[in-house]
C-alpha cells in the first residue's frame, strides 16, 4: 500500500504551483495523494486574500488533524497545523518576498511566525542554494535542496524547431530582436526592460502570463506548447526583477531552449545565473547588452542546456519519492 500524503490542490500556473504539480505527477505511482482546496489563487482581488484564504481553509485543516499519513505543504496555512501535524510535514519553501504582502499589517506577523515553526517540520525543501542559506540563517536546520526540473523530451521537441518558423507562426518580426522579459506581473521588472528598449530600432518587448501590469510590448497568454514555442522564437531573455525569486522557471526554460540571457543576480535567480554563466544586466547600457547577447555563440547555448539538463524528471521523481517515503516512515 502506498503512503498517504495530504497537500493543497496543485492548481495555477505560478512556478510554485508547477513545482507542486510535478511532485504529484512524478510520484503518482508511489504516493496516495489527498488534497484540500487552494482558495488563495481563486481570488481576483489581491488585497487581504491570504487572510481570507486562511479563514476558509481552517475547517479543512481541522478535519485533517486525526487523518493518517503525512503532509506536503507550501502555504502559510501550516500555521493552523498542530505541532504533531508539523512533525509529519515536508514543507516546500519557494521564496519569501515582503514586496508581495497583500494582507498588511497581519501578513508580516504570519511570516515571522512561519520561520518560528518551520524547525518543527520533518523536512523543509527549497529550490536554490541561496534560499537554503537564508533558511539556515533563520534557524531552520532541516533543509534539503531539490531543484526545479524539466521534461527534456518536451524541451528537445521545441529546441529542434527553427526559431524563424516560430516567429512567423506567432507574428513576431523576423528581422528584429525579440526580448523576452518574463511574466507581466508585479515586481518582475517588466517596466525596466520596456524603458531600456523603448524607441530603440530593432528591439521589441515580449511578455507572457496574466498581464497584471499592462505590459506595453507584445503580450501572450498561451497554452504551454505554444508558450515554449514563443520562448524558442525569442532572441534574448532579460530578467531583472525587484522581487527575490526562488529559481525562475521562465529564465531556466528560456536557457534550455537556446535563448541567451541577462539575469539579475538576486536570490535564486543569482544561483541560476552563476550555474549557467549568464551575465548580469547593466542598467546604463541594457539595450547595447541585449544586442551583444543576441549574437552569443551557439556553444554557450549548448553549455547552458547541458548544465540544466541534469535536472530532468527522473532526478525530480527520485528525489521526491525518497523524501516522501522517508517522511511517511517512523
C-alpha positions as CSV (number, residue, x, y, z in Angstrom):
1,X,0.0,0.0,0.0
2,X,1.3,3.4,-0.9
3,X,1.9,6.1,1.7
4,X,-0.9,8.7,2.1
5,X,0.2,12.3,1.7
6,X,-2.0,15.3,2.0
7,X,-1.4,18.5,0.2
8,X,-3.1,21.5,-1.3
9,X,-4.6,21.2,-4.8
10,X,-1.8,21.9,-7.3
11,X,-3.8,24.4,-9.4
12,X,-2.5,27.5,-11.0
13,X,0.4,28.5,-13.3
14,X,2.9,30.1,-11.0
15,X,6.3,28.5,-10.6
16,X,5.3,27.2,-7.1
17,X,2.1,25.5,-8.5
18,X,4.0,24.0,-11.4
19,X,6.6,22.6,-8.9
20,X,3.8,21.1,-6.7
21,X,2.0,19.6,-9.7
22,X,5.2,18.0,-10.9
23,X,5.6,16.4,-7.4
24,X,2.1,14.9,-7.7
25,X,2.6,13.7,-11.2
26,X,6.1,12.3,-10.7
27,X,5.2,10.3,-7.6
28,X,1.6,9.3,-8.5
29,X,2.6,5.6,-8.7
30,X,4.2,5.6,-5.3
31,X,2.1,8.1,-3.2
32,X,-1.7,8.1,-2.5
33,X,-2.4,11.8,-2.8
34,X,-5.2,13.5,-0.9
35,X,-5.9,17.3,-1.5
36,X,-7.6,20.3,0.0
37,X,-8.7,23.4,-1.9
38,X,-6.3,26.3,-2.5
39,X,-8.6,29.3,-2.2
40,X,-5.9,31.9,-2.4
41,X,-5.5,31.6,-6.1
42,X,-9.2,31.9,-6.8
43,X,-9.4,35.5,-5.6
44,X,-9.2,38.1,-8.3
45,X,-8.7,40.9,-5.7
46,X,-5.3,40.6,-4.1
47,X,-5.9,42.9,-1.1
48,X,-6.4,40.7,2.0
49,X,-6.5,37.5,0.0
50,X,-4.2,35.5,2.3
51,X,-6.3,36.3,5.4
52,X,-9.5,35.2,3.5
53,X,-7.7,32.1,2.3
54,X,-6.7,31.1,5.8
55,X,-10.2,31.7,7.1
56,X,-11.7,29.4,4.5
57,X,-9.1,26.8,4.8
58,X,-9.2,26.5,8.6
59,X,-12.1,23.9,8.7
60,X,-10.3,21.7,6.2
61,X,-7.2,21.7,8.3
62,X,-9.1,20.9,11.5
63,X,-10.5,17.9,9.6
64,X,-7.0,16.7,8.8
65,X,-5.8,16.6,12.4
66,X,-6.7,12.9,13.0
67,X,-6.2,11.7,9.5
68,X,-3.4,9.2,8.9
69,X,-0.5,9.9,6.6
70,X,1.9,12.8,6.2
71,X,1.7,16.3,4.7
72,X,3.4,18.1,1.8
73,X,2.7,21.8,2.3
74,X,3.9,25.1,0.8
75,X,1.5,27.6,2.3
76,X,1.2,29.9,5.3
77,X,-1.7,27.7,6.5
78,X,0.8,25.4,8.1
79,X,0.4,27.9,11.0
80,X,-3.0,26.3,11.5
81,X,-1.4,22.8,11.9
82,X,-0.8,21.3,15.4
83,X,2.8,20.6,16.3
84,X,2.1,16.9,15.8
85,X,0.9,17.6,12.2
86,X,4.0,19.7,11.5
87,X,6.2,16.7,12.7
88,X,4.6,14.8,9.8
89,X,5.1,17.6,7.3
90,X,7.6,18.2,4.4
91,X,7.3,22.0,3.8
92,X,8.3,23.4,0.4
93,X,9.7,26.9,0.7
94,X,9.6,28.7,-2.7
95,X,10.7,32.1,-1.6
96,X,10.0,35.0,0.8
97,X,9.2,38.4,-0.6
98,X,7.9,41.3,1.5
99,X,7.0,43.2,-1.7
100,X,4.2,40.7,-2.1
101,X,2.5,41.4,1.2
102,X,-1.2,41.7,0.2
103,X,-2.6,41.3,3.7
104,X,-0.8,44.1,5.6
105,X,-0.3,44.5,8.5
106,X,-1.1,40.9,9.6
107,X,0.9,39.1,6.9
108,X,4.4,40.1,8.1
109,X,3.5,38.7,11.5
110,X,2.4,35.5,9.9
111,X,5.7,35.1,8.1
112,X,7.6,35.8,11.3
113,X,5.6,33.0,12.9
114,X,6.3,30.7,10.0
115,X,10.0,30.9,10.5
116,X,9.5,30.0,14.1
117,X,7.5,26.8,13.3
118,X,9.5,25.5,10.3
119,X,12.0,23.8,12.6
120,X,9.1,21.6,13.8
121,X,8.7,20.1,10.3
122,X,10.1,16.7,9.2
123,X,12.0,18.5,6.4
124,X,12.0,21.8,4.6
125,X,12.7,21.8,0.9
126,X,13.8,24.8,-1.2
127,X,14.9,25.1,-4.9
128,X,18.1,27.2,-4.7
129,X,21.2,27.3,-2.6
130,X,20.7,30.9,-1.6
131,X,17.3,30.0,-0.1
132,X,18.9,27.1,1.8
133,X,21.4,29.6,3.3
134,X,18.5,32.0,4.1
135,X,16.5,29.3,5.9
136,X,19.6,28.2,8.0
137,X,20.2,31.8,8.9
138,X,16.6,31.9,10.2
139,X,17.2,28.9,12.4
140,X,15.9,26.2,10.1
141,X,18.5,23.4,10.0
142,X,16.5,20.5,8.4
143,X,16.8,22.0,4.9
144,X,17.0,20.0,1.7
145,X,17.6,21.2,-1.8
146,X,15.6,19.8,-4.8
147,X,15.9,22.0,-7.9
148,X,13.2,22.8,-10.4
149,X,13.1,20.0,-13.0
150,X,12.2,19.9,-16.7
151,X,10.7,17.4,-19.1
152,X,13.6,17.1,-21.6
153,X,11.5,15.3,-24.2
154,X,9.2,18.3,-24.3
155,X,12.1,20.8,-24.3
156,X,14.0,18.9,-27.1
157,X,10.9,18.8,-29.3
158,X,10.8,22.6,-29.2
159,X,14.5,23.0,-29.3
160,X,14.5,21.2,-32.7
161,X,12.2,23.8,-34.2
162,X,13.5,26.6,-36.3
163,X,13.2,29.9,-34.4
164,X,12.4,31.8,-37.6
165,X,9.4,29.5,-38.2
166,X,8.3,30.0,-34.6
167,X,8.5,33.8,-35.1
168,X,6.4,33.5,-38.2
169,X,3.7,31.4,-36.5
170,X,3.5,33.9,-33.6
171,X,3.6,37.0,-35.7
172,X,6.9,38.3,-34.3
173,X,9.1,40.4,-36.7
174,X,11.7,38.2,-38.3
175,X,14.3,40.9,-38.7
176,X,14.1,42.4,-35.1
177,X,15.4,41.2,-31.7
178,X,12.6,39.8,-29.6
179,X,13.4,40.5,-25.9
180,X,11.6,38.2,-23.5
181,X,11.2,39.7,-20.1
182,X,9.1,37.0,-18.4
183,X,5.7,37.2,-16.8
184,X,4.0,40.5,-16.9
185,X,3.1,40.7,-13.2
186,X,4.2,43.0,-10.4
187,X,7.8,43.3,-9.3
188,X,9.2,41.3,-12.2
189,X,11.0,44.3,-13.8
190,X,8.9,44.5,-17.0
191,X,8.7,48.3,-16.9
192,X,12.5,48.5,-16.5
193,X,13.1,46.4,-19.6
194,X,10.5,48.3,-21.5
195,X,12.0,51.7,-20.6
196,X,15.5,50.5,-21.6
197,X,14.5,49.4,-25.2
198,X,11.8,52.0,-25.9
199,X,12.5,53.8,-29.1
200,X,15.5,51.5,-29.9
201,X,15.2,50.4,-33.5
202,X,15.2,46.6,-34.0
203,X,14.3,45.7,-30.4
204,X,10.8,44.8,-29.1
205,X,9.5,43.6,-25.8
206,X,7.8,40.2,-25.4
207,X,5.9,39.2,-22.1
208,X,3.7,36.3,-21.0
209,X,1.2,35.5,-18.3
210,X,-1.8,37.2,-16.8
211,X,-0.5,40.8,-17.5
212,X,-1.5,42.4,-14.3
213,X,0.8,45.4,-15.1
214,X,-0.4,46.3,-18.5
215,X,2.7,45.3,-20.5
216,X,3.5,47.7,-23.3
217,X,5.1,45.1,-25.5
218,X,3.8,42.1,-27.4
219,X,2.0,40.1,-24.8
220,X,1.0,36.5,-25.0
221,X,-1.1,34.3,-22.7
222,X,-0.7,30.9,-24.3
223,X,-1.1,27.2,-23.6
224,X,2.1,25.5,-22.6
225,X,3.1,24.1,-26.1
226,X,2.7,27.5,-27.7
227,X,4.4,29.2,-24.8
228,X,7.5,27.1,-25.3
229,X,7.5,27.9,-29.0
230,X,7.4,31.6,-28.1
231,X,10.5,31.1,-26.0
232,X,12.2,29.4,-28.9
233,X,11.2,32.4,-31.1
234,X,12.8,34.9,-28.8
235,X,16.4,36.1,-29.2
236,X,17.4,37.3,-25.7
237,X,15.9,36.9,-22.2
238,X,16.2,39.8,-19.7
239,X,15.3,39.0,-16.1
240,X,15.7,42.0,-13.8
241,X,13.0,41.6,-11.0
242,X,12.8,43.7,-7.9
243,X,11.5,40.6,-6.0
244,X,13.7,37.8,-4.7
245,X,12.6,34.8,-6.7
246,X,13.1,31.2,-5.9
247,X,14.7,29.9,-9.1
248,X,12.9,31.3,-12.1
249,X,11.3,28.7,-14.3
250,X,10.8,31.2,-17.1
251,X,14.5,32.0,-17.2
252,X,15.6,28.4,-16.9
253,X,13.3,27.3,-19.7
254,X,14.4,30.1,-21.9
255,X,18.0,29.0,-21.4
256,X,17.1,25.4,-22.1
257,X,15.5,26.5,-25.4
258,X,18.7,28.3,-26.6
259,X,17.9,31.9,-25.5
260,X,20.9,33.8,-24.2
261,X,20.0,35.8,-21.1
262,X,20.9,38.7,-18.9
263,X,20.0,37.8,-15.3
264,X,19.9,39.9,-12.2
265,X,22.0,38.1,-9.6
266,X,19.3,38.3,-6.9
267,X,18.3,35.4,-4.6
268,X,17.6,32.2,-6.5
269,X,18.0,33.9,-9.9
270,X,21.6,34.6,-8.9
271,X,22.1,30.9,-8.3
272,X,20.7,30.2,-11.8
273,X,22.9,32.9,-13.4
274,X,26.0,31.5,-11.7
275,X,25.2,27.9,-12.6
276,X,24.7,28.8,-16.3
277,X,27.2,31.6,-16.5
278,X,24.8,34.2,-17.6
279,X,26.0,37.9,-17.2
280,X,24.1,40.5,-15.2
281,X,22.3,43.4,-16.8
282,X,23.9,46.8,-16.7
283,X,21.0,49.4,-16.4
284,X,23.1,52.1,-18.1
285,X,23.7,50.1,-21.3
286,X,21.0,47.5,-21.3
287,X,20.0,48.0,-25.0
288,X,23.6,47.5,-26.1
289,X,23.9,44.4,-23.9
290,X,20.8,42.9,-25.5
291,X,22.3,43.4,-29.0
292,X,25.5,41.7,-27.8
293,X,23.7,38.8,-26.2
294,X,21.7,38.3,-29.4
295,X,25.0,37.4,-31.1
296,X,26.1,34.9,-28.4
297,X,28.0,31.9,-29.7
298,X,25.9,28.6,-30.2
299,X,28.4,26.8,-27.9
300,X,27.1,28.9,-25.0
301,X,23.6,27.7,-25.5
302,X,24.8,24.1,-25.6
303,X,26.7,24.5,-22.3
304,X,23.7,26.1,-20.6
305,X,21.4,23.3,-21.8
306,X,23.8,20.6,-20.6
307,X,24.0,22.2,-17.2
308,X,20.3,22.4,-16.7
309,X,19.6,19.0,-18.3
310,X,20.9,17.3,-15.1
311,X,17.6,18.4,-13.5
312,X,15.3,16.2,-15.5
313,X,12.1,14.5,-14.4
314,X,13.9,11.3,-13.4
315,X,16.1,13.3,-11.0
316,X,13.0,15.1,-9.6
317,X,10.9,11.9,-9.3
318,X,13.6,10.0,-7.5
319,X,14.5,12.8,-5.1
320,X,10.9,13.5,-4.1
321,X,9.9,9.8,-3.9
322,X,12.8,9.1,-1.5
323,X,11.9,12.1,0.7
324,X,8.1,11.5,0.9
325,X,8.5,7.7,1.6
326,X,11.1,8.6,4.2
327,X,8.7,11.2,5.8
328,X,5.9,8.6,5.9
329,X,8.1,6.2,8.0
330,X,8.5,6.2,11.7
